Each structure stands twice: as structure tokens, then as C-alpha cells.
Amino acid sequence: MEFATVNETGHQPPGTDSIVSNTLFQPMMPYSAAEFNFLGNLSRTEQLDPKTPLQMQQIPRIWNFDYQMGSQSYTDALVACPGGFTNRLGWVQSNSPFSDHIHILKRLLSSKVGTAARFVDAQSYRSIFQSVSTVWALFNSITRPDVMNWLSKTKFFHIIELTIWQILPCPYTFSRVQQQYRPTQLQVTLQGQYPCVIDWVPFPLIRDRLIQYHAANPSIDQIFCDAVSAYVVESHLSDLVIGCPPLKVYVRVTDLVISMAGDEGEDPDIVPTIPATNVQTLFTSPKHARLAFEHLKMDCGSSYYKVDPVFFEKYPELYTASDEKIAKGIPLKPEFQTTITHFMFHVSNSLYYG
């Protein structure tokens, strides 16, 4: 099975320009010569007779994202490779290496902490939390240390709570899942029919649209990285820079994480203060960056996070006008910005083949 990768405008959909994970999810050339001839004849016939039976043979919604790369296309692709990528752990390599790794680790964690029917209370939850936290930390620190710089500073413990509920679903574990990560109705309905890395996006409306439009996208992991790069926190300029008016602004989490690195080379006599003397000091001084990071509560998980509107310039199909999680204001940013890529998260699948 192959996937067409053109949208209703006739252009390649956003996020389909990266390396694909396997042939089942490779984007195909839009049409073969025979198909082009058929469509050409169809077009000419329709001009002569709009009610021709050929008109009724058109595939509905063929230009839509959901038809080309939605959850049904994702499921169809996995079903179409019986045993082709299956190994002894009983999984199928998909278009999302991130999701494949998450899936395997959850299976291993499930076998360690018990079955879904296990009773969980506050005391046992602490033990389970420690086990899951240790597994995720070891996996990331060993296989992708670049990511740990981001994860350790943002303290993304909400992912641990989500994982615990997924492997041990019960009222208590669900009550511990942060509100933004609780599954939408669409996630519940289509569980297992989309890459599970989508569950890690802390914005419900974006999760739903990713499932609808990009579940089978061969670049879904990069879209996830772009979403992470777009996490921002709103503030007022007067709270961050001395002598400025109280204009609403927002700052990317990634910009401050990167600016915090290398503080060992900074003058030890520098005593950072917030508000800072100017905007650039927030990004050129690691000590000021760290202070701003804490001031904006970026180290408290995703509760304060919103989405940089620039993200929707690249992925307009993910935009929802009513989404309150879209940041408003003026962006404060360094001279050069870094975007997280899926290569930073990449782990060789050979890890699971033994």
C-alpha cells in the first residue's frame, strides 16, 4: 500500500519531506501515467456531460488529509504488512519510530508492574511511579542523551503519569493524569489506530487533528518535534525587562533551555535579576536564562505551556480558531533559534532485535 502526498491545492502536505521509515509509508508519485490519462479523460467527459457515470466513480475526499494520511490509512498500512516487520516482541514497525519505542517500553513496563487488573492505591502508585520514571530516564540517557537536556529541565513528569494510566488503567491512575493529557473521545475511539507519540502532545485539539490528518504521515515524528519546539509560556514584558510596558509576550521553552547551557563559563560574579536589563540578556546569559525559566514556571511541566502561532503557519490544518492554548502577544526570542529534530530522538530499531 502506498500513500498519495498531495493536498487539495495540489501541493505536498506539510511534514512529508523527511526520510520515511519503511516502504509501506513511503509517499508515492501522485499518479501513474494510466491514472493521469483516466483523470484527463474524466475531466473532458465531465465538461461535455456533467452527469456522466464516470463522475460518480470519483473517490470522495481523495484530496483531503484524512483520506491520504488519517487513522484509517495508518491502520490499513499496518494490516498490509503481516509479519513483514514483526519480531519476537509482537510489534510491527510503523511510520513512527518514536511510537515503536514507546510501545515496546510500555509492554516491558506492563510485564514488570503487573496486569491491568492490579489494584492501585497511593502507596503502590509511588512504587510504580519510581519504576516507570527510572525506565524512561535510563532509556533516554543511554540512547538519546541530547533529549535529556530538555527533559530534565522541563521535568516532564506528566508523561510518567500518562504512561502509568496506560499500562494500569483504573480510576486512581486516571485521576493522576494531568488534565491536558487526558484522552479525548477520538483518542478513546481510535486507540491503537494512530502513532502513540501523539498522546504525548499536551494539547487535546492538536492531538485530535494529528490523528485525523497525520496518523499515517511518514514524517509524524518530525511534526511531533515541531510541536515540542513550539511550546511557549506567556508573560508580560514588564515582568521580564526593566522599564518596559506591560505588553503581553511569550517565550519559547526550547530557547531558554538552550540558553541555560554552558553557564559554567559565565562570570561567577554575575548576579542575575529578573526583570533583566534588556531582552537579549535573557538569551545570552545562562544565569539569566535559568532565572527566567524558573520565573515562567517552565520547570513545572506543561500546565503553563501554550503553542507558538508560527507552528500553524507550517501546519495550518492543525489550527482551531477556538483553541485557548494558542499563545497571544509578541514573541521574545534570541538572534538564532534552534528547532528540535527527530534525529535528536532517533534510536536504532536494532536495539529491539537483540
C-alpha positions as CSV (number, residue, x, y, z in Angstrom):
1,M,0.0,0.0,0.0
2,E,1.2,3.5,-0.8
3,F,0.2,7.0,0.2
4,A,-0.6,9.9,-2.0
5,T,1.0,13.1,-0.6
6,V,-0.7,15.9,-2.3
7,N,-3.5,18.0,-0.7
8,E,-6.4,19.9,-2.1
9,T,-4.2,22.6,-3.6
10,G,-2.2,20.1,-5.5
11,H,0.9,20.6,-3.3
12,Q,2.7,18.2,-1.0
13,P,1.2,18.3,2.5
14,P,3.3,19.8,5.3
15,G,5.6,17.4,7.0
16,T,6.1,14.9,4.2
17,D,9.5,15.9,3.2
18,S,11.6,13.8,5.6
19,I,13.1,10.3,5.4
20,V,10.3,7.7,5.5
21,S,10.6,4.7,7.9
22,N,9.6,1.9,5.5
23,T,8.1,1.2,2.2
24,L,4.5,0.9,3.4
25,F,4.5,4.5,4.5
26,Q,6.5,5.9,1.5
27,P,4.8,8.7,-0.3
28,M,4.1,7.7,-3.9
29,M,4.2,9.8,-7.0
30,P,0.7,11.4,-7.2
31,Y,-0.4,9.3,-10.2
32,S,0.8,6.8,-12.8
33,A,0.5,7.6,-16.5
34,A,-2.6,5.5,-16.8
35,E,-4.2,7.2,-13.9
36,F,-3.4,10.6,-15.4
37,N,-4.9,9.6,-18.7
38,F,-8.0,8.4,-16.8
39,L,-8.4,11.6,-14.9
40,G,-7.8,13.6,-18.1
41,N,-10.5,11.7,-20.0
42,L,-12.8,12.1,-17.0
43,S,-12.3,15.8,-16.9
44,R,-13.0,16.2,-20.6
45,T,-16.1,13.9,-20.3
46,E,-17.4,15.9,-17.4
47,Q,-17.2,19.1,-19.5
48,L,-19.4,17.5,-22.1
49,D,-21.8,15.8,-19.7
50,P,-21.7,16.7,-16.0
51,K,-24.0,13.7,-15.2
52,T,-21.8,11.1,-16.8
53,P,-21.4,7.8,-14.8
54,L,-17.7,8.4,-14.7
55,Q,-18.3,11.4,-12.4
56,M,-19.8,9.0,-9.9
57,Q,-16.7,6.9,-9.9
58,Q,-14.5,9.6,-8.3
59,I,-13.1,8.7,-4.9
60,P,-14.7,11.1,-2.4
61,R,-12.4,13.3,-0.4
62,I,-9.3,12.0,-2.2
63,W,-7.5,15.3,-1.8
64,N,-8.2,15.5,1.9
65,F,-5.5,15.0,4.6
66,D,-7.7,12.5,6.4
67,Y,-8.1,10.3,3.3
68,Q,-4.4,10.3,2.5
69,M,-2.8,10.2,6.0
70,G,-5.6,9.7,8.5
71,S,-6.1,6.9,11.1
72,Q,-7.7,4.5,8.6
73,S,-4.7,4.8,6.2
74,Y,-2.4,4.1,9.2
75,T,-4.4,1.0,10.2
76,D,-4.6,-0.2,6.6
77,A,-0.8,0.1,6.2
78,L,-0.1,-1.9,9.3
79,V,-2.5,-4.6,8.3
80,A,-0.9,-4.7,4.9
81,C,2.4,-5.9,6.3
82,P,1.6,-9.3,8.0
83,G,4.8,-10.5,9.6
84,G,6.9,-8.2,7.4
85,F,8.4,-6.3,10.3
86,T,7.1,-8.4,13.2
87,N,9.7,-9.7,15.6
88,R,9.6,-11.8,18.7
89,L,8.1,-9.0,20.8
90,G,5.0,-8.9,18.7
91,W,5.1,-5.4,17.2
92,V,5.1,-4.0,13.7
93,Q,7.5,-1.3,12.6
94,S,5.4,1.7,11.7
95,N,5.9,5.2,10.3
96,S,6.8,6.5,13.7
97,P,10.0,5.1,15.4
98,F,9.1,7.2,18.4
99,S,5.9,5.4,18.8
100,D,7.5,2.0,18.2
101,H,9.9,2.6,21.1
102,I,7.2,3.9,23.4
103,H,5.1,0.8,22.5
104,I,7.9,-1.6,23.4
105,L,8.8,0.1,26.6
106,K,5.2,0.1,27.7
107,R,4.9,-3.6,27.1
108,L,8.0,-4.2,29.1
109,L,6.8,-2.0,31.9
110,S,3.4,-3.7,31.9
111,S,5.1,-7.1,32.4
112,K,7.1,-5.6,35.3
113,V,4.4,-3.8,37.3
114,G,1.6,-6.3,36.7
115,T,-1.6,-6.7,34.8
116,A,-4.3,-4.0,34.2
117,A,-6.5,-5.6,36.8
118,R,-4.0,-4.9,39.6
119,F,-5.3,-2.7,42.4
120,V,-3.5,0.6,42.7
121,D,-3.6,2.9,45.7
122,A,-1.4,5.8,46.8
123,Q,1.3,3.6,48.3
124,S,1.6,1.3,45.4
125,Y,1.4,4.2,42.9
126,R,4.6,5.7,44.4
127,S,6.4,2.5,43.7
128,I,5.1,2.2,40.2
129,F,5.9,5.8,39.5
130,Q,9.5,5.2,40.5
131,S,9.8,2.2,38.3
132,V,8.3,4.0,35.2
133,S,10.4,7.1,35.9
134,T,13.6,5.0,36.1
135,V,12.9,3.2,32.9
136,W,12.2,6.3,30.9
137,A,15.2,8.1,32.4
138,L,17.6,5.2,31.7
139,F,16.3,4.7,28.2
140,N,16.6,8.4,27.2
141,S,20.0,8.9,28.9
142,I,21.5,5.9,27.2
143,T,20.0,6.1,23.8
144,R,19.4,9.8,23.2
145,P,21.3,12.0,25.7
146,D,20.6,15.2,23.7
147,V,17.0,14.8,24.7
148,M,17.7,14.5,28.4
149,N,18.9,18.1,28.4
150,W,15.4,19.1,27.5
151,L,13.5,16.5,29.6
152,S,15.5,17.0,32.8
153,K,14.9,20.8,32.8
154,T,11.2,20.7,31.9
155,K,10.6,17.9,34.4
156,F,8.1,16.2,32.1
157,F,6.6,14.0,34.8
158,H,3.2,14.3,33.3
159,I,4.4,11.7,30.7
160,I,5.1,9.3,33.5
161,E,1.6,9.7,34.9
162,L,0.1,9.2,31.5
163,T,2.2,6.0,31.0
164,I,1.2,4.6,34.3
165,W,-2.5,5.0,33.5
166,Q,-2.0,3.4,30.0
167,I,-0.4,0.3,31.4
168,L,-2.5,0.1,34.6
169,P,-5.9,1.8,33.7
170,C,-8.1,2.3,36.7
171,P,-9.9,5.3,38.4
172,Y,-6.9,6.1,40.7
173,T,-4.2,6.2,37.9
174,F,-6.6,8.2,35.7
175,S,-7.1,10.7,38.4
176,R,-3.3,11.3,38.5
177,V,-3.2,12.1,34.7
178,Q,-2.8,15.8,34.1
179,Q,-5.9,17.3,32.6
180,Q,-4.2,18.3,29.3
181,Y,-3.1,14.7,28.7
182,R,-6.4,13.0,29.4
183,P,-7.6,11.3,26.2
184,T,-10.2,12.9,24.0
185,Q,-13.2,11.0,22.8
186,L,-11.5,10.5,19.4
187,Q,-8.4,9.0,21.2
188,V,-10.6,6.6,23.1
189,T,-12.5,5.6,20.0
190,L,-9.4,5.1,17.8
191,Q,-7.0,3.8,20.5
192,G,-4.3,1.7,18.7
193,Q,-5.2,3.2,15.3
194,Y,-2.6,6.0,15.4
195,P,1.0,6.5,16.4
196,C,1.0,6.7,20.2
197,V,3.6,9.5,20.3
198,I,0.6,11.7,19.6
199,D,-0.6,11.0,23.1
200,W,2.4,13.0,24.3
201,V,1.2,16.3,22.8
202,P,-0.3,18.2,25.7
203,F,-2.9,20.0,23.6
204,P,-6.2,18.0,23.0
205,L,-7.3,19.8,19.9
206,I,-4.0,19.4,18.2
207,R,-3.9,15.7,19.2
208,D,-7.3,15.1,17.5
209,R,-6.2,16.9,14.3
210,L,-2.9,14.9,14.2
211,I,-4.9,11.7,14.4
212,Q,-7.3,12.8,11.7
213,Y,-4.8,14.3,9.3
214,H,-1.3,12.8,10.0
215,A,-1.6,9.4,11.6
216,A,0.0,7.8,8.6
217,N,2.3,10.6,7.7
218,P,5.8,9.3,7.2
219,S,7.1,12.5,9.0
220,I,4.8,12.3,12.0
221,D,7.8,12.2,14.3
222,Q,9.2,15.5,12.9
223,I,5.7,17.0,13.3
224,F,5.8,16.0,16.9
225,C,9.3,17.6,17.3
226,D,8.0,20.8,15.7
227,A,5.1,20.8,18.2
228,V,7.6,20.5,21.1
229,S,9.7,23.2,19.6
230,A,6.6,25.4,19.6
231,Y,5.9,25.2,23.3
232,V,5.8,28.7,24.8
233,V,4.9,30.5,28.0
234,E,3.1,33.8,28.1
235,S,4.2,36.7,30.3
236,H,4.3,40.5,30.4
237,L,7.3,42.4,29.1
238,S,7.4,44.5,32.2
239,D,8.0,41.3,34.3
240,L,11.0,40.3,32.2
241,V,12.7,43.5,31.2
242,I,13.3,46.6,33.3
243,G,11.5,49.8,32.2
244,C,9.2,48.1,29.7
245,P,5.4,48.5,29.4
246,P,3.2,45.5,30.4
247,L,2.8,44.2,26.9
248,K,1.8,40.6,26.5
249,V,4.7,38.5,25.2
250,Y,5.6,34.8,25.0
251,V,8.9,32.9,25.2
252,R,9.8,29.5,23.7
253,V,10.7,26.9,26.2
254,T,13.4,25.5,23.9
255,D,15.1,28.9,23.6
256,L,15.6,29.2,27.3
257,V,16.7,25.5,27.7
258,I,19.4,26.1,25.1
259,S,20.4,29.4,26.6
260,M,20.8,27.9,30.0
261,A,23.5,25.5,28.8
262,G,27.2,26.4,29.3
263,D,26.7,28.5,32.4
264,E,30.0,27.2,33.8
265,G,31.8,29.6,31.5
266,E,29.9,32.6,32.7
267,D,31.4,35.2,35.1
268,P,30.8,33.8,38.6
269,D,30.4,37.4,39.9
270,I,27.3,38.0,37.8
271,V,24.2,38.0,39.9
272,P,21.2,37.5,37.7
273,T,18.0,39.5,38.2
274,I,14.5,39.4,36.7
275,P,13.5,41.7,35.2
276,A,16.7,41.9,33.2
277,T,18.3,45.0,31.7
278,N,17.3,44.0,28.1
279,V,15.7,41.2,26.1
280,Q,18.9,39.7,24.7
281,T,20.3,39.2,28.2
282,L,17.6,36.6,28.8
283,F,19.2,34.5,26.0
284,T,22.9,35.4,26.1
285,S,23.4,35.0,29.9
286,P,22.9,31.4,31.0
287,K,22.2,32.6,34.6
288,H,19.5,35.0,33.4
289,A,18.0,32.3,31.2
290,R,17.8,29.9,34.1
291,L,16.1,32.6,36.3
292,A,13.7,33.4,33.5
293,F,13.0,29.7,33.0
294,E,12.0,29.3,36.7
295,H,10.1,32.6,36.8
296,L,7.9,31.5,33.9
297,K,7.4,28.1,35.7
298,M,8.7,26.2,32.7
299,D,10.1,23.7,35.1
300,C,6.6,22.8,36.3
301,G,5.6,20.7,33.4
302,S,3.2,21.6,30.6
303,S,0.4,23.2,32.6
304,Y,1.6,26.6,31.7
305,Y,2.5,25.9,28.1
306,K,0.8,27.2,25.0
307,V,1.6,26.9,21.3
308,D,3.6,29.4,19.2
309,P,1.3,30.7,16.4
310,V,4.2,30.2,14.0
311,F,3.6,26.4,14.3
312,F,0.3,26.8,12.4
313,E,2.0,28.6,9.5
314,K,3.7,25.3,8.8
315,Y,0.7,23.2,9.7
316,P,-2.5,25.2,9.1
317,E,-4.6,22.1,9.1
318,L,-3.9,21.7,12.8
319,Y,-5.3,25.1,13.7
320,T,-8.5,25.5,15.6
321,A,-9.7,29.1,16.0
322,S,-11.3,28.4,19.4
323,D,-8.2,26.9,20.9
324,E,-7.3,28.8,24.0
325,K,-3.8,27.2,24.1
326,I,-2.6,29.3,21.1
327,A,-0.2,32.0,22.5
328,K,-1.0,35.7,22.1
329,G,1.3,38.6,22.2
330,I,4.8,39.5,20.9
331,P,7.4,36.7,20.7
332,L,10.7,37.3,22.6
333,K,13.4,35.3,21.0
334,P,17.2,35.1,20.6
335,E,19.1,36.1,17.5
336,F,19.2,32.4,16.4
337,Q,16.5,29.8,17.2
338,T,17.0,26.1,17.4
339,T,14.3,23.6,16.4
340,I,14.2,20.1,17.8
341,T,14.5,17.4,15.1
342,H,13.6,13.7,15.0
343,F,17.2,12.9,14.6
344,M,17.8,14.0,18.2
345,F,15.3,11.4,19.3
346,H,16.3,8.7,16.9
347,V,17.1,5.3,18.3
348,S,18.1,2.4,16.0
349,N,15.5,-0.2,15.8
350,S,18.2,-2.8,16.0
351,L,18.0,-2.2,19.7
352,Y,15.0,-4.4,19.8
353,Y,16.2,-7.2,17.6
354,G,18.8,-8.5,20.0
